[in-house]
Amino acid sequence: MAQHIPYTLNYSGRQVDIELLQSVSRPVDLQAVTLGNVNQTPKLVTGIQKLVQRYTSILLSIVNTVKFDASNGTTLVSSIAGGLVQNTGKLQNVFASANLATIGRLRLDDAKTDIYGTVPDDERIANASLLNSNVNFTTNTIYMRILITTQAGDSLEFIVPTTAPR
């Protein structure tokens, strides 16, 4: 049974994001996420949806490719594209390193209250862990199911499909 994603409609005192992961059409416990189509009308996101979006954006960004912020991102995608992930064990190892970097970056950004203000507990990360993963050479895809928990105690599972270039 799908679990409802906690959300708020009270945006006072919050910074909001424009939804990037537009494939999440309804708040349920498990969703496959893909980059949204810019032709769709964007929605505002807050709470755990905003945290998942921030987490995924950092996790899938490649270090040294973000203009004006070279330290943003991880080595996950470059490791996959570079052929360093030959099996599920190596994927788990590469993910662990990228996950630590992502969580560290989120916490660093959240501590910048002079820039971003005080981030509500439902938008701050407590933990993220890889629940399940798979490397499929037939379809040239990598599957990762991640659990994110907020400082407010809310948690959400989501799937990040990553396709390696052929």
C-alpha positions in Angstrom: 0.0 0.0 0.0 1.3 3.4 -0.9 2.1 5.9 1.8 1.2 9.6 1.5 4.2 12.0 1.3 4.0 14.6 4.0 3.6 18.1 2.6 2.6 21.6 3.6 0.7 24.3 1.8 1.9 27.0 4.2 4.8 28.6 2.5 5.3 31.5 4.9 8.9 31.7 6.1 10.0 29.0 3.6 12.1 29.2 0.4 10.4 27.2 -2.3 11.9 25.4 -5.3 10.4 24.9 -8.8 9.8 21.2 -9.4 12.6 19.6 -11.5 11.4 16.0 -11.0 8.1 16.4 -12.8 7.6 12.7 -13.2 6.4 12.5 -9.6 2.7 13.1 -10.4 1.1 12.1 -7.1 2.5 11.8 -3.5 3.0 8.1 -2.8 5.7 6.1 -1.1 7.6 4.9 -4.1 8.1 6.7 -7.4 10.6 6.5 -10.3 12.1 9.9 -10.9 13.3 11.4 -14.2 14.3 14.9 -15.2 11.1 16.9 -15.9 10.1 18.2 -19.3 10.6 22.0 -19.3 7.5 22.4 -21.4 5.3 21.4 -18.5 4.0 24.0 -16.1 6.3 23.9 -13.0 5.0 23.4 -9.5 6.3 24.7 -6.2 7.8 22.1 -3.9 8.7 22.2 -0.3 9.2 19.7 2.5 10.5 16.2 1.7 9.8 16.6 -2.0 12.2 19.6 -2.0 14.8 17.6 -0.1 14.5 14.6 -2.5 15.0 17.0 -5.4 18.0 18.7 -3.8 19.5 15.3 -2.9 19.0 13.9 -6.4 20.3 17.0 -8.1 23.6 16.9 -6.1 23.9 13.1 -6.4 23.6 13.1 -10.2 25.6 16.3 -10.8 29.2 15.7 -11.9 31.9 17.4 -9.8 33.6 20.2 -11.7 30.8 20.7 -14.2 28.5 23.1 -12.3 29.4 26.7 -13.4 30.5 28.9 -10.5 30.3 25.9 -8.1 32.8 23.3 -9.1 32.7 21.5 -5.8 28.9 20.8 -6.2 28.1 17.2 -7.3 29.7 13.7 -6.9 31.7 11.2 -8.9 28.7 8.8 -9.2 27.7 9.5 -12.8 31.3 9.9 -14.0 32.2 6.6 -12.4 29.2 4.9 -14.2 29.9 6.6 -17.5 33.6 5.8 -17.2 33.0 2.0 -16.9 34.0 1.8 -13.2 30.8 0.1 -12.2 30.9 -3.5 -13.4 28.6 -5.1 -10.8 26.2 -4.3 -8.0 28.9 -4.5 -5.4 30.9 -1.8 -7.1 27.8 0.3 -7.6 27.1 0.1 -3.9 30.7 1.2 -3.2 30.5 4.1 -5.6 27.1 5.1 -4.2 28.3 5.1 -0.6 31.0 7.6 -1.5 28.6 9.8 -3.5 25.9 9.6 -0.8 28.4 10.8 1.9 29.4 13.7 -0.4 25.7 14.5 -1.1 24.7 14.5 2.5 27.7 16.6 3.4 26.8 19.2 0.8 23.2 19.4 1.9 24.2 19.9 5.5 26.8 22.5 4.5 24.2 24.4 2.5 21.6 24.1 5.3 24.1 25.6 7.8 24.3 28.8 5.6 21.4 30.5 7.4 22.8 33.9 6.3 22.2 32.9 2.7 19.3 30.5 2.8 17.6 31.3 6.1 16.7 28.7 8.6 15.7 25.5 6.8 12.7 23.7 8.3 13.3 20.2 9.7 11.1 18.6 7.0 13.6 19.9 4.4 16.8 18.9 6.2 18.4 15.5 5.7 18.9 13.2 8.6 20.0 10.2 6.5 19.9 8.6 3.1 20.6 4.9 2.3 20.6 2.6 -0.6 17.9 0.0 -0.1 18.3 -1.9 -3.4 20.3 -1.6 -6.5 21.0 -3.4 -9.8 23.3 -3.1 -12.8 21.6 -4.4 -16.0 24.0 -4.6 -19.0 21.2 -5.8 -21.3 19.3 -2.6 -21.0 22.3 -0.5 -20.1 20.7 0.8 -17.0 21.5 1.1 -13.3 18.6 0.9 -10.7 18.9 2.5 -7.3 16.2 2.6 -4.6 17.0 5.2 -2.0 15.4 5.9 1.4 15.7 9.5 2.6 14.8 10.5 6.2 14.3 14.1 7.2 15.2 15.8 10.5 11.5 15.9 11.2 11.4 12.1 11.0 9.6 11.8 7.7 11.0 9.3 5.2 10.5 8.5 1.5 11.7 5.8 -0.8 12.4 6.7 -4.4 14.0 5.2 -7.5 16.7 6.9 -9.4 17.2 5.2 -12.8 20.6 6.0 -14.4 21.3 5.1 -18.0 25.0 4.8 -19.0 26.0 6.1 -22.4 26.4 3.5 -25.1 
